[in-house]
Amino acid sequence: MIKLVSMLITIFLFPLLLNAGHMFIWNYDTLDKFYDSEVGDSVDCAYWLEQALTTDGHTFVTNTTLPADLSPYDGVLVTLGWYRC
């Protein structure tokens, strides 16, 4: 049964994964930067989201304020930062 459900989900969701979408990344806390040894520099919370979306062929807009109208976007990703003492 689980195999059948997995197969049906794959059949119905696979075409959605092939289509590139236009995403909005709300980088809420711009003060959060951390050193990433793979990049060799400090990056913000949205950096790897942007890299993944670019690699997958999606377009995106990154901003620190949430727009009132989100209808032009197919999805919204929100980075809330790290807990700081």
Secondary structure as the mmCIF struct_conf table of DSSP 4:
data_model
#
loop_
_struct_conf.conf_type_id
_struct_conf.id
_struct_conf.beg_label_comp_id
_struct_conf.beg_label_asym_id
_struct_conf.beg_label_seq_id
_struct_conf.end_label_comp_id
_struct_conf.end_label_asym_id
_struct_conf.end_label_seq_id
HELX_RH_AL_P HELX_RH_AL_P1 ILE A 2 LEU A 18
BEND BEND1 ASN A 19 ASN A 19
STRN STRN1 HIS A 22 ASN A 27
TURN_TY1_P TURN_TY1_P1 THR A 30 LEU A 31
STRN STRN2 LYS A 33 ASP A 36
TURN_TY1_P TURN_TY1_P2 SER A 37 GLY A 40
STRN STRN3 ASP A 41 ASP A 44
TURN_TY1_P TURN_TY1_P3 CYS A 45 ALA A 46
HELX_RH_AL_P HELX_RH_AL_P2 TYR A 47 THR A 55
TURN_TY1_P TURN_TY1_P4 ASP A 56 GLY A 57
STRN STRN4 THR A 59 ASN A 63
BEND BEND2 THR A 64 THR A 65
BEND BEND3 ALA A 68 ALA A 68
TURN_TY1_P TURN_TY1_P5 SER A 71 PRO A 72
BEND BEND4 ASP A 74 ASP A 74
STRN STRN5 GLY A 75 THR A 79
#
